[in-house]
Amino acid sequence: MDIPEGKDFRGANLIGAKLQGANLQDANLIRANLEGADLQGANLQRADLRGANLSNAYLPGGKGANLQEADLRGANLIGANFIKANLQGANLQGANLQEANFHLANLQGANLQEANLQVTNLQGANFQQANLYKADLYVADLEGANFQGANLEEANLREANLHKADLHLANFHRADFEEANLTGAHHLSIDQLSRVKTLHNTRLDEEILIQLKEKYPALFEKPGEGE
């Protein structure tokens, strides 16, 4: 489907629309309703999707949807399919990605500040240099994800699965790792974990666990204890 470049779709009702391969580059889709829409192979590069409803939309990557540098601030992405999608440099600040599927998606350099990623599938996703300040990753599946140089300051990672994730130079200042799984994580340092809010009931490889308990025993106390 070929849509004229720059066409204005502000507030448009596109529920369940078949937009496979559509050219929506630079399009204005502010507050558009794309619930359940099929956008496989669509070009949404730099599209303005602020406040748009993309719940349960289908935007897989590979030869699929391109959302590079798209503006998705405050968008509703609940339950959407973004498998292997390209969201490099996209702005998802405050967006709701709850229970969405971002398996192997490219979120390099994306802004996910204060985004809701609860119970989201982010296995193998690329978060290099991404901003996840105060993001909510409660029970998120981050197995094998790449967080090299990412900012997770004050992020909620309670019960999140970071098994075999690459955490090289990631910023975890005041992040909450209560009951999270960090076993098998790559490039995880004592210094990084010394800055977190809590490691209460966190699963860690034995070598780093022993060192942390010796140097920073307070991190393993139940939050609120001793205060």
C-alpha positions in Angstrom: 0.0 0.0 0.0 1.5 3.3 -1.1 0.5 6.3 1.0 1.6 9.8 -0.1 4.6 10.9 2.0 3.7 13.3 4.8 0.0 12.6 4.7 -1.9 13.7 7.8 -3.6 10.9 9.8 -4.0 12.7 13.1 -6.7 11.0 15.1 -7.6 8.7 12.2 -9.5 5.5 12.9 -7.4 2.7 11.4 -8.5 -0.1 13.7 -7.6 -3.5 12.1 -6.3 -1.8 8.9 -4.3 -3.8 6.5 -1.2 -1.6 5.9 1.4 -4.2 5.0 4.3 -2.5 3.2 2.7 1.0 3.6 4.9 4.0 3.1 4.2 6.0 6.3 7.6 7.7 6.5 7.4 11.1 8.2 3.6 10.6 8.4 1.6 12.4 11.1 -0.2 9.7 13.1 -0.7 11.6 16.4 -3.4 9.9 18.5 -4.3 7.7 15.5 -6.1 4.4 16.4 -4.1 1.5 14.9 -5.4 -1.2 17.3 -4.9 -4.6 15.7 -3.6 -3.1 12.5 -1.3 -5.2 10.3 1.8 -3.1 9.6 4.2 -5.8 8.5 6.8 -4.4 6.2 5.5 -0.8 6.7 7.9 2.1 6.7 7.2 4.3 9.7 10.6 5.9 9.8 10.4 9.2 11.7 6.6 8.9 11.8 4.9 10.9 14.6 2.9 8.4 16.6 2.6 10.4 19.8 -0.3 9.1 21.8 -1.3 6.6 19.1 -3.0 3.4 19.9 -1.0 0.4 18.6 -2.4 -2.2 21.0 -2.2 -5.7 19.5 -0.8 -4.3 16.3 1.4 -6.5 14.1 4.8 -4.8 13.3 7.4 -7.6 13.0 10.8 -7.0 11.6 13.1 -9.0 9.4 11.8 -7.6 6.1 9.2 -5.9 8.4 8.3 -2.7 10.0 10.8 0.1 10.2 10.2 2.5 13.1 13.7 4.0 13.1 13.6 7.4 14.9 9.8 7.3 15.2 8.2 9.3 17.9 6.1 7.0 20.1 5.9 9.1 23.2 2.9 8.2 25.3 1.8 5.6 22.7 -0.2 2.5 23.7 1.7 -0.6 22.5 0.1 -3.1 24.8 0.3 -6.6 23.3 1.8 -5.4 20.1 4.1 -7.6 18.0 7.5 -6.0 17.3 9.6 -9.1 16.7 12.9 -8.1 15.1 11.5 -4.6 14.4 13.8 -1.7 13.9 13.2 1.0 16.5 16.8 2.4 16.5 16.7 5.9 17.9 13.0 5.8 18.5 11.4 7.9 21.2 9.2 5.7 23.5 9.2 7.9 26.5 6.3 7.2 28.7 4.9 4.6 26.2 3.0 1.5 27.4 4.7 -1.6 26.1 3.1 -4.0 28.6 3.0 -7.6 27.4 4.3 -6.6 24.0 6.7 -8.8 22.0 10.0 -7.2 21.2 12.0 -10.4 20.7 15.3 -9.6 18.9 14.1 -6.0 18.2 16.6 -3.3 17.6 16.2 -0.5 20.3 19.7 0.8 20.0 19.9 4.4 21.3 16.1 4.5 21.9 14.5 6.6 24.6 12.5 4.5 26.9 12.5 6.8 29.9 9.6 6.0 32.3 8.2 3.5 29.8 6.0 0.6 31.0 7.7 -2.7 30.0 6.0 -4.9 32.5 5.8 -8.6 31.5 7.2 -7.7 28.1 9.2 -10.2 25.9 12.5 -8.5 25.2 14.6 -11.6 24.7 17.7 -10.9 22.6 16.7 -7.2 22.1 19.4 -4.6 21.4 19.4 -1.8 24.0 22.9 -0.5 23.4 23.1 3.1 24.6 19.4 3.2 25.2 17.9 5.4 27.9 15.7 3.3 30.3 15.7 5.8 33.2 12.9 4.9 35.6 11.6 2.4 33.1 9.3 -0.3 34.6 10.6 -3.7 33.6 8.8 -5.7 36.3 8.8 -9.4 35.3 10.1 -8.5 31.9 12.0 -11.3 30.0 15.4 -9.8 29.0 17.2 -13.1 28.5 20.2 -12.5 26.2 19.4 -8.8 25.7 22.3 -6.4 25.0 22.5 -3.5 27.4 26.0 -2.3 26.6 26.2 1.3 27.8 22.5 1.6 28.5 21.1 3.8 31.3 18.9 1.9 33.7 19.1 4.4 36.5 16.2 3.9 39.0 14.7 1.3 36.7 12.3 -1.3 38.2 13.7 -4.7 37.4 11.9 -6.7 40.1 11.5 -10.3 39.1 13.0 -9.6 35.6 14.9 -12.3 33.8 18.4 -11.0 32.7 19.9 -14.5 32.2 22.9 -14.3 29.8 22.2 -10.6 29.2 25.2 -8.4 28.2 25.5 -5.7 30.8 28.8 -4.1 29.9 29.0 -0.5 31.3 25.3 -0.4 31.9 24.2 2.2 34.6 22.3 0.5 37.4 22.3 3.4 39.9 19.4 2.9 42.4 17.8 0.2 40.1 15.6 -2.3 41.9 16.7 -5.9 41.3 14.6 -7.6 43.9 14.1 -11.3 43.0 15.6 -10.7 39.5 17.6 -13.4 37.7 21.1 -12.2 36.8 22.7 -15.7 36.4 25.0 -16.1 33.5 25.0 -12.3 32.8 28.0 -11.1 30.8 30.3 -8.2 31.8 28.6 -7.7 35.1 30.8 -6.1 37.7 30.9 -5.6 41.5 31.1 -1.9 41.0 27.9 -1.9 38.9 25.9 -3.8 41.5 27.2 -1.9 44.4 25.2 1.1 43.2 21.8 -0.6 43.0 18.8 -0.1 45.3 18.5 -3.7 46.3 19.6 -7.3 45.6 17.1 -8.9 47.9 16.5 -12.5 46.8 18.3 -11.7 43.5 19.7 -14.7 41.7 23.4 -14.3 41.0 26.3 -16.5 40.0 28.1 -17.8 43.1 31.4 -16.0 42.5 30.0 -12.5 42.3 27.3 -13.3 45.0 30.0 -14.2 47.6 32.0 -11.0 46.9 28.9 -8.8 47.1 27.6 -10.3 50.3 31.0 -9.7 51.9 31.4 -6.1 50.7 27.8 -4.9 50.6 25.7 -7.0 52.9 23.0 -4.3 53.2 22.1 -4.8 49.6 20.6 -8.2 50.4 18.4 -7.1 53.2 14.7 -6.8 52.5 13.9 -3.2 51.4 12.8 -1.2 54.4 14.7 -3.2 56.9 17.2 -1.2 59.0 15.7 2.1 57.9 
